[in-house]
Amino acid sequence: MLGLYRRLSWAGSPLIHVWLRMRAKAGREDLPRLGERRGVASTARPPGPLIWVHGASVGEAVSALGLIERLRCARPQVTVLVTSGTVTAAEMLAKRLPPGVIHQYVPVDAPAFVRRFLGHWRPDLALWLESELWPNLLTMTKDAGARIVLVNGRLSARSFRRWRLVPAAIGRLLRCFDLCIAQSKLDAARLQALGAGRVVYHGNLKQAALPLPHDEASLQALRQAIGTRPVWLAASTHPGEEELIADAHRRLHRAHPDLLTIIAPRHISRGNEIARRLRPLGSSRRSEGLLPDDATEIYLADTMGELGVLYRSAPIVLVGGSLVPHGGHNPLEPARLGCAVLHGPHMHNFAEIAAEMDAAGAAQAVSNAEELTAAVEALLADAGRREDLSAEGLAYVEAHADVLDAVFRELKPFLDAPKAASRACA
């Protein structure tokens, strides 16, 4: 099956050029750097050893920042190359990567593109984040002599069911990893069941991520605009959630006529669509350079990279992607900044963390708009309750901060001898 995949991806290479151009026109690819998606490097490879860290999208890239900092401190003579597959991840990394770390877009999984990428960068060690299992990229990296470690490995229930239908193929791919560091006990069990070799678990690397950054001037301006108004934030929302949040706002507004609700959509390209629906509620948009005024009931924060500002401005946060069956976003980010965290019933992307936080009183689950309204109302009315929830959230984060130390200990032998005992995928 993997051989068939490689032949098909080779034959389809001419169509990939067209596909990339179409995506670029739609704003889903970085047109000036489109060559990187075809394996054409936009910068020279420095001499000496090179560690390649790959995280497909924003979540994976953010979780890797602490690890990248640790790599730079422990091995300053080693070049670190970071790849990602999305424009949003590239924009975030451009602001947050340490000096000297190189970013490139990951090549599309076609043999010619992968060969060109590997021929230029020649990685000694590859650290792959979470669940990226592109067959050509993985097997060709291993064949080129690099050691590969899966870091914060994750397999969703859906992916696990699908891979079980092709056990020989997934077994060969997973055996390309010299080590799999799972992000949960369930993920560790799934990786082992599918044929991975050495699998260990120490916790989720996101538990040791760095606090989201912020621009101090922007933060002070937003805080001044909010003033003493009660405020809450729905962060990283998806289609279908904004209506539920607007409904909760209407109900809360009866008891709190000066309430400010902030909505930060996960994809800012939806800003126009959301703004049209919220206009009757007296909304204003951050993307237009506006701050909330006394007439603003709902503030649409449709800008990139400002969750650090928003979390520091709102004491109550609903984690988006959880009121609809998307899987939820990272509840640790607002908890780390002292927010009282709420989430919906659909948190399967962070199932273990959400369950632990709920059990510890570090987050509160709600099932629908009615329960969301009641939870926000209780937290607005009772400062002590709100402070207890935020304090437990912060305590949970601090209790798991040693995950990075454990992961780094597992990686140390690979850093000392990045190409030792490398082998082709079995």
Protein Blocks (a to p, Z undefined) as FASTA:
>chain_A
ZZmmmmmmmmmmmmmmmmmmmmmmnopacfklmmmmnopafbdcdedjddddddfblmlm
mmmmmmmmmmmmmmmmbccddddfbfklmmmmmmmgcghiacdddddfbfklmmmmmmmn
opabdcdehjaccfklmmmmmmnopacddehiacdfklmmmmmmmmmlmmmmmmmpmbdc
dfbfklmmmmmmnopabdcdebjfklmcccddddfklmmmmmmmnmmaccdddehiaehj
lmmmmmmmmmmmmmmmmbccddddfblklmmmmmmmmmmnopacfklopacdfklmbdcd
dbehilmmmmmmpmbdcdehklpcnnpaafklmmmnopacdddfblmlmmmmmmmmmmno
paccdfbfklmmmmmmmmmmmmmlmmmmmmmmmmmmmmmmmmmmmmmmmmmmmmmmmmgo
iacdZZ
